[in-house]
Amino acid sequence: MKSLNGDNYNPQSSWSKTYKSTSSNGRHHFAVLRTLKEKTRRYNGAYMNTNAFNPLVGPTQFSSTRMHFQIGNEFIQVGWTAGGRACYNTLCPDGFGMILVGQDLIPGRLTEHRDLNFAIIKDKDNGNWWLLMGTGILWEKIGVWPAKRFKESFGTEIEWGGEVHSPSSPSPPMGNSHYPKGTPRLDSYVRLITTWDENYNADNFVKNTERYSDGCYKVGDTIYMQDSWRNVGHLIVYGGPKCN
C-alpha cells in the first residue's frame, strides 16, 4: 500500500479526511491517535502491540486496526483486518512492493493469535524499510520494501488505531465492537507505541500526538497507565458498534 490516491476502497489515513478534504467521500471512518504534523520531525520507524478481533463485516466492507506510517505522499500500513481486499496479501496486482522473506507469519494469512506485534524500521545500511511481526516474545522479519520505491527517505507522520470502510450505511463495527471503557482488560487496544527518530533514538512516550475520530467511533489514550494486567506503555483504546 503506497498511495493515498486512487480507489477509495483502499486503506487510507485520517489525514486524508482532515487535511485533504477533497479526498474524503464519507466512506472511511477513523478512531486513531496520530503524531502532530511537524515539518522538522523525521521518523525511521514505529511499533505497536494490539489485540485482534473478528468484527462482523459485509462483502464490500472492511474493519481494521493498523499502524499507518506516512513517508512523504506515500505510506506503509500494517495491522489486522476483517473483510476487505486491497493490499492485504502478496497477490495484489503490483505485489504491493514488499519482498517477502518470512516463512511463518505471512501477510494475508488467517491468524488465531489475539496478541500481535508490528514494527516498521528503516535499515541503517541501505535505507530499505523492514516489516517485523511477532506473537508474544517471538519476532520474525516478514519482508522489506526497497528504498527506491519511495520518493522520501524518512517517515513524516504516524497513526495508530482503527479504520473502517463501507460504501453505504451502516458502517461495520470497529475493534471489539464496543465503545472503549478505558481499560485494556475490556477494550480493543493498541499499546506500547514507540517511534524511532532520524538518529534511531526510541521514544516510548510519544507525547507529540492528538486523538482523531470523525464521530462514529471513539478513541482515548493515556501515557504509562498503571495496570497490573500487563505493561501497557502509551495505551490507545478505541472502537464502537455499527454506525449510521
C-alpha positions in Angstrom: 0.0 0.0 0.0 1.8 3.1 -1.1 -0.6 5.8 -2.4 -3.2 8.0 -0.8 -4.9 8.4 -4.2 -6.9 6.1 -6.3 -9.6 3.6 -5.3 -11.4 4.9 -2.2 -11.9 1.3 -1.0 -8.2 1.1 -0.3 -7.0 1.8 3.3 -6.3 5.5 3.9 -5.1 7.7 6.7 -7.2 10.1 8.8 -5.1 12.9 7.4 -6.8 12.3 4.0 -10.0 13.4 5.7 -8.9 16.3 7.8 -6.0 17.7 5.8 -7.1 16.7 2.3 -10.8 17.2 2.5 -11.3 16.8 -1.3 -10.3 13.1 -1.0 -12.9 12.3 1.6 -16.2 10.7 0.5 -17.5 9.8 3.9 -17.0 6.1 3.4 -13.9 5.8 5.7 -14.2 6.3 9.4 -11.3 6.5 11.9 -10.6 6.4 15.6 -6.9 6.9 15.9 -4.0 8.5 17.8 -1.7 10.3 15.4 1.5 12.3 15.6 1.3 16.0 15.1 2.3 17.4 11.7 5.7 18.9 12.3 7.9 19.6 9.3 11.1 19.2 11.3 10.3 15.8 12.7 11.5 12.7 10.9 11.0 9.0 11.7 13.0 5.9 11.0 10.5 3.5 12.5 7.4 2.8 14.6 6.0 -0.1 16.7 2.7 -1.2 18.2 1.2 -4.2 20.0 -2.5 -4.8 19.5 -5.2 -7.3 20.3 -7.1 -8.8 17.3 -10.8 -9.3 16.9 -13.2 -10.5 14.2 -15.9 -7.9 13.8 -18.8 -8.8 11.5 -18.4 -7.1 8.1 -20.4 -7.2 4.9 -18.9 -8.3 1.5 -17.9 -4.7 0.5 -16.7 -3.6 3.9 -13.6 -3.8 6.0 -12.8 -3.2 9.6 -9.1 -2.9 10.6 -6.6 -2.0 13.2 -3.4 -0.7 11.8 -0.3 1.4 12.1 -0.1 3.9 9.3 3.4 5.1 8.6 3.5 8.1 6.2 6.6 8.6 4.0 6.0 11.9 2.2 3.0 11.4 0.0 3.3 7.6 0.2 2.8 5.2 3.1 3.2 1.8 4.6 0.2 0.4 6.6 0.3 -2.8 8.7 -2.1 -4.5 11.1 -5.0 -6.9 11.1 -8.3 -6.6 9.1 -11.7 -8.3 8.9 -13.0 -8.3 5.3 -11.8 -6.2 2.5 -9.4 -6.6 -0.3 -6.7 -4.1 -1.4 -3.1 -5.0 -0.5 -3.7 -7.3 2.4 -1.6 -10.1 0.9 1.1 -10.8 -1.7 -1.4 -11.3 -4.5 -2.0 -7.6 -5.2 -1.6 -6.5 -8.8 1.7 -4.8 -8.2 2.9 -7.2 -5.5 2.4 -4.2 -3.1 6.1 -3.6 -3.3 7.3 -5.8 -0.4 9.9 -8.6 -0.9 8.6 -11.4 1.2 11.3 -13.2 3.4 9.2 -14.6 6.2 8.2 -18.2 6.5 5.6 -18.5 9.3 3.8 -15.1 9.5 2.7 -14.1 6.0 0.6 -11.0 5.1 -3.0 -12.0 4.3 -2.9 -15.3 6.2 -5.6 -16.0 8.7 -4.4 -16.0 12.3 -5.6 -17.4 15.5 -3.3 -15.1 17.6 -5.1 -12.5 19.6 -1.9 -10.5 20.6 0.2 -9.2 17.7 3.3 -7.1 17.4 4.1 -4.9 14.4 7.2 -2.9 13.7 8.3 -0.8 10.7 12.0 0.1 10.8 14.4 1.6 8.3 17.7 -0.3 7.6 20.6 1.8 8.7 22.8 0.5 5.9 20.7 0.8 2.8 17.5 2.7 3.7 15.2 -0.2 3.0 12.0 -0.5 5.1 11.5 -3.7 7.1 8.3 -5.2 8.4 8.7 -7.2 11.6 5.8 -9.2 13.2 5.6 -11.1 16.3 3.4 -13.1 18.7 4.5 -13.0 22.3 8.3 -12.7 22.5 8.9 -14.3 19.1 9.8 -11.9 16.3 10.2 -12.6 12.5 11.3 -10.5 9.6 8.3 -10.6 7.3 9.6 -8.6 4.3 11.3 -5.5 3.0 10.3 -2.5 0.9 13.3 -1.3 -1.2 14.1 2.3 -0.5 13.8 3.1 -4.3 10.1 2.5 -4.1 9.6 5.7 -2.1 10.4 9.3 -3.1 11.2 10.3 0.5 13.7 8.5 2.8 12.1 9.1 6.1 8.7 9.0 7.9 6.8 12.2 8.3 3.7 11.2 10.4 2.4 8.1 12.1 -1.0 7.0 13.3 -2.3 4.0 15.3 -5.9 2.8 15.7 -9.0 1.7 13.8 -10.3 2.3 10.3 -13.5 1.0 8.8 -14.9 1.3 5.3 -18.4 0.9 3.9 -19.9 2.1 0.7 -23.2 2.7 2.5 -24.7 2.9 6.0 -24.4 1.4 8.4 -20.6 1.1 8.6 -19.3 -2.1 10.3 -18.2 -2.4 14.0 -14.6 -1.4 14.8 -12.3 -3.3 17.1 -14.2 -5.4 19.6 -17.5 -3.8 18.5 -17.9 -1.7 21.7 -17.0 1.8 22.8 -13.9 1.9 24.9 -14.3 1.8 28.7 -10.7 3.0 29.4 -9.0 -0.3 30.3 -7.1 -2.8 28.2 -8.8 -5.6 30.1 -12.1 -4.8 28.3 -11.2 -2.7 25.3 -9.7 -3.1 21.9 -6.3 -1.5 22.3 -3.0 -0.5 20.8 -0.3 -0.4 23.4 3.4 0.2 23.9 3.5 2.5 20.9 7.1 3.6 20.0 8.8 5.7 17.4 12.4 6.0 16.3 13.7 9.4 15.2 16.2 10.2 12.5 19.0 9.1 14.8 17.3 5.9 15.8 16.5 7.2 19.3 13.5 5.3 20.7 10.6 7.3 22.1 8.3 5.2 24.3 6.2 8.1 25.5 5.2 9.6 22.1 3.8 12.8 23.6 3.6 14.8 20.3 0.2 13.3 19.4 -3.5 14.1 19.0 -6.6 12.0 19.0 -8.9 11.9 16.0 -12.3 10.5 15.4 -14.9 11.6 12.9 -17.8 10.9 15.4 -18.8 7.3 14.5 -16.3 5.6 16.8 -14.4 6.6 20.0 -10.7 6.8 20.9 -8.8 7.6 24.1 -5.2 7.3 25.2 -3.1 7.6 28.3 0.7 7.5 28.8 2.2 4.9 31.0 -1.1 3.9 32.7 -0.5 1.8 35.8 -2.2 -1.5 35.2 -1.5 -4.8 37.0 -2.7 -6.7 33.9 0.5 -6.1 31.9 2.8 -3.4 30.7 0.7 -1.1 28.6 3.1 1.8 28.0 1.4 4.5 25.9 -2.1 3.0 25.6 -4.7 3.7 23.0 -8.3 2.3 23.4 -10.8 2.6 20.6 -13.7 1.1 18.8 -17.5 1.0 18.6 -20.6 -0.7 17.2 -22.1 -0.3 13.8 -22.5 3.4 12.9 -25.1 5.2 10.8 
